[in-house]
Every structure is written in C-alpha cells, then in structure tokens.
Amino acid sequence: MNLKLDLLSHCEQAMRAVRNLEVWKLGLVNYLDALKLQEKLVLDRKSHKIGDTLLSLQHPPTYTVGKRQTVHNLLIPQSELEQIGAELHYTQRGGDITFHGPHQAILYPIISLRDTGLGARRFVEKIESTMIEMAGLYGVKASPGKRCETGVWVGEKKIGAIGVRISSGITSHGMAFNIDPDLNYFRHIVPCGIADKEVTSLRRETDLDLPTEEIIQEQLISCFARIFGYDNLIWKEDASILSDKKETE
C-alpha cells in the first residue's frame, strides 16, 4: 500500500509543471523607464512571448499617484518638488499616493493570475504575506492593515506599500518594502491616503545588524517565490536590460 502511495506521489510531482520565475535585477532605475518596461512586459506576457517575470529595483525619489489621482494628498506645491529632489508621476495602478526612493526594496511582478489560479484579492494577500515574512526574518512582527488600510504594518506604522494593476489577468506594479529610506519624504504626503499614521523601516524596527541591501532584496525575492509557489528562479542581472529594450523600440 505504501509503495502504491509513493508511486502516486512521484507521478503527481512529475505531472506538475515546474514553475519558473525570471527575476530581473535592475538596480536604481528612473520611474518612467521602469513604467515603460512594465508596459512592454505586460504585452509580452499577454501574448505568451515571456513567462512570469519579477522586476527587482529601486527608484530615485519619486511620488506616484494611483488611478484615482488623489494628488490632494501631496502636501507641498508641485512646484517645490524639484527643491527636495523628487518627481511626481501619475499611474494606472490601484492605491493612493506613495513615495519610492533609494534604500527601498521594490518588486514589480509581471505574472499571469490565470496560470497561477489566483484572484485579485488572493494575489494582494500573498504580496502582504511576502513582506510580512521578510520582516519576520529580522524579528519584526508585521501584519496586514486594518480595514481600509492597505499595505503591511508594524503596529500603527507602515513598513510596506502595495499598489497593483491587473490587465487581462496580467499583473504589474507591486510592492515597496522600506529597508532604510529617508522617511522625511513621507512628511510631504498623506501616505496611501491614510492620515495620522506613521511610516517606518526595517532599520528602525529591528535590533539586528542588517546585511547589504542587495542581500535583503534577494531575501524578499525568495520570500515572494516561496509564497507564490515558484520552483525555479532564473536570474537576469544589471540595468543593461533597459538599454537592450530601448534599442529594440
């Protein structure tokens, strides 16, 4: 009997297709360049030219507004953004205004929800779980937000933001996990439209010494891959990917 069960188990494993995830490590990338890359990859994923892909990167100081265009949650005149070294961009993702900057780990999944069997709500929950698991590696207890509070929180302080777009079952945009960004930038917005809440970072919340940001970003990628059930990571490194893309346009 046990032999039969073992044979069945091996057969089931053999029948289940190995799930690959191509990971693009891009470093520091201008927001608009990353947006254009996502748009191209979404089209390629829809037409099955590529498989599931994950962009790992950081941005220069940038405020982004979601499709509801809640720019009223920007608390300084747009004319003053240049003085603080930041840009403002409008996007078609969900969510409210947020900040992206150096020392923040950003993941943009370009994946097929139909192939993974996930609905939109479950997809977001798994993104939350990715950042919660990441924080837990450093002894930080994080949790999903309360009702109407998006993202991932440590008590009453937000450590990770989520804003996604889903088009014909293909995802883009994604998550931003605060490693050690300049939190002063968050003072100029109502983060994610939630007033009277603070923003925090892994650096502030953990008592442990942090490794390099590259290691932390790779740990976040590993958390994502495990939670979303990918068996194999295919790494594609450096920002020359962006140069290759521009040459083909």
N, C-alpha and C positions, 0 to 999 in steps of 0.2 A: 504493500500500500504506500509506504513512504517513498519507494522507488518511483511509483507512478506519479506521486505528487511532485517529486523532484524533477521528473521529466516534463511535467506540465509547466512547472515554474520556469525551466530553461526555455521551453517553447514560447511561453509568453514573453520572456525577455528578448528572445530572438525576433519575435514578430513585431515588438515595439520599436519603431524607428528611433535611431539615435538623434537627439535634438541638439543641433549645433547653433551657436550664437557667435556671430562675428563681432568682435569688440574693436572699435577704432579709438585709439588713444591720441587725442589731438592737442593736448596742452592748452595754452592760452589762445583763445580764438575770439575775434570780433563777433558780436552778437549777430549782425546781419549776415556775415559769412556762414555762421552756423545755421541760421534760419534757412538760407538758400540751400545749403547742403541737405538739411532735413527734408525740404520740399522735394528735392530731386530723389532722395532715397525713398520717400513715401511712394512716389510714382513708380520707381523701380520695384518696390515691394508689391505694389498692386498688380504689376504686370509679370510678377514672378521672375524678374531678372536677378533678384538677390534674395537671400534668405533673411531671417531675423537678424537685426543689426543693433548694436548698442554703441552710442557715442559717449565717450568719457572726456570731459573737458572742463575748463574754467573760462570765465569771461572777464574782460576789463570792467570797471564799474559801470553798471547798466541797470536802469529801471525799465521794467516791462509791464505793460497793461494788457489784460486779457480782452476777450471779445466784447465784454460789457462796457469797455472803455471807461472805467472808473478813474479817470485822471484827476478827479477832485480829491482823491486820496494821496495825491502828491502835494506835500505841504509847503513847497517852495516854488516860486515862479520858474517856469521852464527856462526863462532867460538866464537864470542863475546856475543851471546845471553845469555849464562849462567851467564855472568858477570852482566847483567841487570835483571836477574831473570825471563827470558822469554823463551818460547818454540816456535818452528816453526812446523806447520803441513800442509800437502798437503791434499786437499779435492776435491770432485767432484761437489761442488756447483758452481753456477754461480758467477760472480763478480771477483774482483781483490783482492789484498792483503788487509787485515784489521787486527785490533787489538781487542782482547777480554780481559777483565780484571775485577778485583773487582770494585764494585760501577757502574756497567753497567747492565742494565736490559735486559736479553736475553730471547727471546721466540722462540721455535722451534715447529711450527705446523706440526703435522703428520695427515693430513686430506685428504679426497678424493675430488678432484676437480670435479669429475663426479657427485658425490652426491650433491655437492653444486651448480652445474651448472656454474662453473667459468672456464674461460680460463686462461692461464698463465699470460697474461698482466693484466687482471682484478684482479687476485689474488695479484699481486705485488702492484697494485694501492690501494687495500684495506689494505695491510700492511703499505703502506705510510700513508694512512688515519688514521690508528691506532696510529702511532707515532705523527702525526700532532694533533690529538685530545688530546693525552696525554700531549703534550707541552702546548696546549691551556688551560688545567686545571690550569696551573700556569702562565697564562697571556703571554705566549711566542708564538709569531706568527711564525709558521714553514710552510714550503711548500715543494712540490716535487722538485727534482733537475731539472735544465735546461737540454736541450738535451745532452745526453751522460754523465750526472751527476746523478749517482744512489743515492738512499737514500733520507733522509729528511734534509732540510737545514733551518737555521735561517740567512737570508741574504746570505752572502757568506761563512758562516761557517756551517760545517756539524754536526748535532746532533744525527743522527740515520743512521745506515748502514743496507743494505739489501743484502742478498745473499741466493738464494734458489736453491733447486734441486727438480725436478719433475720426478718421475719414474712411468710409467704406471698409470698416473693420481694421484699419491700419493706424497704429498709434504714432504720435510724435510729441515733442516737448517732454516733460517728465518731472524730475525731482532735483532739488538743490539741498545738499546737506552741509550745514555750517561746520567747517573744521576750525578755522580761526580767522574769519573775515573781519574787516573793520566795521564794527557794529554801529559806528556813528552814522553810517549811510542810512541805516534804518530809521533814524530820527527824523528824516525828511519825508517819510511816507507813513500811511496807516497800513502796516504790513498785512497783505491779503485782505484788507478792508476790515480788520478786526481791531477796534480801538481799545486802548487801555491794557494792552498786552505787551510784554517784553519779548525780545529776541535774544537767544543765547547761542553758544557754540560748544563744540566738543572740548575745546581748550578750557573753557570756563567751567565745565561741568565735571570733568574727570580729575582725579588725583594722580592718575598715571602719567608717566612720560609718554609723549606722542612720538611715533616714528615719523619718517618723512611723509609729506603729503602724497607722494606717488604710491607709497605702500598703503596709505589709508584709502586712496581711490581704488586701488586694486582689491582691497578688502571689501569695499562697497560693491564692486563689480561681482565679487564672489558671492556676497550675500544675495544680490539680485539673481544670479544664475541659479543658486540653490533653491530659492523660493519660487522661481518661475519654472523650475524643473528642466534646466538645460544640462545636457550630459557633457558637452564638449565646447570649450572656448577656443575660438580662432582669433589670434591677436593680430591686429594691423596697427602699426605704430607710426607716430610722428605726423606733423601737420602737412607733410608733402602730399597727403591725400587731398587737401584743399587745393593745392596747386594743380594736381592732376585733374581735379574736377573743373577748374577754371579753363584749363587748356582744351577740354572737350566741349565747352559751351560755345 
